[in-house]
Amino acid sequence: MSKTGTVISVVICTYNRADYIGEAMGSLYRQTLPKDQFEVILVNNNSTDNTAEVCRQFIAAHPDASFIYLNENRQGASFARNTGSTIALSPLLCFMDDDAVATPDYLERIVAFFVQHPDAGGLGGRIIPRYIPAEPKWMSHFVSSLVGNFDYSKTVAVFSPNKYPLESNMVIRKADFDAVNGFNTALPGVKGTLRIGGEGKEFFLKLKALGRIIYYDPAIQVEHVVETKKLTPEYMYRVASGIGRGEMVRTKAIGQWSYLKKIGEYIIKLGAAFILAAGYLLQGYPAKVKPVIQFRIDALKGLLNH
């Protein structure tokens, strides 16, 4: 427990989510974990809507909980998350998205997990998409990861070497966060209309290189709002190409051979996407065919910086 008594700090990077940030904050305010044991740090990353007003009004209306608001002018989730983490007072750091909704026992389960698993260096949980107004017919399991769907295992498990939690539902120890210098700002996430993703992957690979064990617990859940504007070809392209663009930056930093191997891997995945698409067609789901192929084409374009 920290000097202030808090055991977990929740960091939320927010960018133009005035319509949803209130529900995210509300879900944390209603946690079963006593309010004196956690803090919520809201980092506004240059929002142009009334996100700031929504956050400040919520904080003013809920003085019995520790909600902290600050700004980060350097664009990108990695900058904002690092800034929020710098002022965190707790031994555990939890990251949640500004359009996510936590279950009432979310924080209580996280704290209990680290008590029960003292060897845990990190933790990820389930992310359930909440489609608004409804899940489109073309959505498939393979494409839904682009809008945050994440269900790694039906039971508690250790992530395999090349698997890791998603940034919208992840927890690490503050000491380990500091040990790897936080998120790599060369992988900022969303930066205007450009996306350079993979910051979570690179972060957890660094943790694993230190020998940390990263767990998954499906009972630690958030819902992730998937609104209509996230279901357009333009948005899906930005996310998929951002994954590839992030891998370009990450692997080139390792070396040219690493980058070339990643290109080969992506070409193989594109071939696999055609096989998956054929399967959907044979099963009578023609609407799912194009998106599963387009995902891999867009990711490859990002990797090649096209």
N, C-alpha and C positions, 0 to 999 in steps of 0.2 A: 504493500500500500504506500502511496506517495505521502509526502509531508502534509498535504492538504486533505488526505483521507480518500481521494479518488483512486479507483483501481483501474479505470478504463477511460480513455479519451476518444471520442468519435470525431473524426475530421470529415467534413463535407465540403468539397469544392463545388461552387455553384456558378452557373453561367446561363442567364436568361431562362430561369425556371420559376418565375413568379407564380405560375399556375399550379406548381406541384411542390415547391419547397415547403409550403405550409404543412402539407400532409406528412412530408418526411420528418419535419421537426415535431409534429404532433405525435407521430408514432414513437419517437424517442422520449418525449415528455411522459408518455403513458407506460413506460417500462416498469416491470415488476422489480427491477433492481432499485434499491433506495436511491433517491436523487442526490444524496450527499456522496455517493460512490462513483458518479460519472460526470463528465463534462462533455459538451458538444461545441465544437469549434467550427464556425461557418466562415468559409473564405470566399468572398465575392471576387470573381475573376473577370472584372470588366463588364459586368452585365449592363445592357442598355435598356432593359425593361425596368419594372418596379420591384425587382428582387430585393434590393436594399431595404425598401420601405416595408415589404412583407416580413423580412427577417427582424427588423428593428421593432415593428409592432408586436410580433410574436414574443420577442424577448421581454418587452415592457409588460406584456400581459401575463407572463409566467416568471415572476421574480423568484419563485421558490426553487427553480432549477438553474443549473449553471450552463447557460448558453452564451457563447462569446462570438462576437462578430468582428471581422476585420477584412481588409482589402489586400489583394495581390494584383498589381498592375502588369506584371510580366505574364503574357498570355500563355495558357497551357495548364492542364491539370497537374502535371508534375511539379511545376512551380508552386501552384496553390496548395497542393498536398504537403509539399516540403515546408512551406511557410506555416501552415496550420500545425504541423508536427513539431516545429521548433518551439512553440509556446505550450505544447501539451505537458501536463503535470503528472500524468499517470504512467505506470509501468507497462500498460498495454495500449496499443494504438489500433483503433478500428477505423476502416475507411468505408464509407457508404455514399452512394450517389444522391444527388439532389432531387431525383425523381424516383427514389426507392422508398418503400414502406416496410419498416421492420415489424416483425411479430412482437407481441407484448413481452415475451420472455427472452427476446433476442440477446440483450446484454447479460442477463442473468446466466443464460446458457453458456455464453462465451467465457465469462469469468470462471464458471464451474469447470469448464473444459480444461482451462489452463491449470487449475488446481488438481484435477484428476490426471492430467498428462503433463507433468513437469518437464518432460523432454521435448515438448512442443515448441518449435521455433517460429511457427506460423500456422495460420488456420484459415480455411475458406469454407463457405457455406453455400447452400442452395439459393439460386436466383430464379424466381418464377415470373415469367412475363405476364403483365396485365395489359392485354390488347384493348385499345380504345379506337373504335367501338367494338371490334371483334377480330379474332385471328383470321387473316386472309387465307383463301383457299390455296394460294401458291406457297404458303409457308411450310417448311419441312424442318425436321430435327436438325439437319446439317446447316441450314440457313439461319435458323432461329438464334444461333450463337451470336450472330451479328447484332441482335437486339437484346443481348444479355441473358438469354436462356442458359442456365448452367445447372446440371445435375450429374455430378461426377460419379457418385456411388450411392447405392441404397443404404449403406451402413457406414459407420466411421471407418476411414481408410487413410493410409499414408499416400500422398501423391507420388506417382511414378516419376522417374528422373526428368522427363520432359513435359510433365503436366504441372499445373499451378493454379491457384485461385484467381478469380477475376477481381478487378479493382473495386467493383461496386459492392463487394461483400468479402472483405479480407481483414485479417487481424495479425499483427506481429508485436513482438516485444519492442519497447522503445529503445532499449539498449542495442538490439540488433539493427533496428532502423538507422540508428546513429553510426553503427559499425560499418554499414555499407554506404553511408552518406546519402541515404534516402533515394528518391527516384532520380533517374538520369534525365536531366533537363534537355538533353539532345533528342529525347523521345518525349515531347511535351504533351502528347495526346492531341486534343482539338486545339488548333491555333487559327482562329478565323474560319475560313472555308476549307483550310488544309488540315488534314489529319496525319499525324505521324505517331502511330500507336506502338504497342508492345512494351510500354513502360513497366507494366506489371510482370510480364514474362522476364524481362531483364533483371528486375528487382529480385524475383524469387530464385532465379538462376544464381545470382550473387549470394543469396542466403544459403542456398544448397551447397555452393562452393565452400562456405564456411563450416559445412557439416550440419546445418540445421535441418531438423525434421519438420516437414510441412504436412499438416493433417487436413482432412476434409470431414465435416460433420453435416449431414443433410438436414439435421434438426435445427440448425442455425440458418434461418431463412429470412429473405426479404422478397417483396414483390417489386418488380421493376416496370414502371409505366412505359408502355409502347404506344405512343400516340400516332395518329394518322400520318403526320409529316415524317415519321421514322419508317414508313412503309412505302416510300417512293423509290424508284430506281436510282435517283440522284443521291439520296441518303445512303442507300445500301452500297452504292459505288464508293462514297467517301469512306465508309467504315472498312469495306473490304480492301480498297486500295491503301488505306491507312495502315492496315495490318502489314501488307507487303512493303510499304514505304518504311515502316518501323524496322522490319527485318533487314531491309537494305542497310539502314544506318547501323543496326546492331552488329550484323555479320561483317560489314566492311571494317568496323572498328577492330574486329578480331583479326581479319586478314582476307586477302582476295580469295584464297581457297575456300574459306568458310562461306563467302558470298556465292561462289560458283556452285558449291554443294547445295546451298539453299535454292538456287535457281533450278537445279536438277530435281530437288524434292518437290518444288511447286509444280513442275511439269508433270511429275508422276501423279500428284494430287489432282491436276486438271484431267488427266486420263481417267482417274478413278471417278471423277465427277460425271463423266460421260456414261460410265457403267451404272452409277447410281441413278442417273436420269433415265436410262433405258429401263431400269427396274421400276421406277415410278410410272413410266409409260405403260409397261406391261401390267402393272397393278391397277390401272385405270385412273391415275392421277396426273393427267397431262399438264395441269397448271403448275405442278412442282418441277417440271423438267427444266425450263429455261433458267429459273433462279439459281438452282444448284450448280449449273454450269457457269452462269455469269459470275457467281461468287468467286470461283477459282480463276476466271479470266481477269477479273478486276484486281484480285490479290496479286496475280502475276504482273499486271501492269504497274502496280505500285512498287513491287520488288525491282522492276526494270526502270522505275522512275519515269513512266510514260503517263 
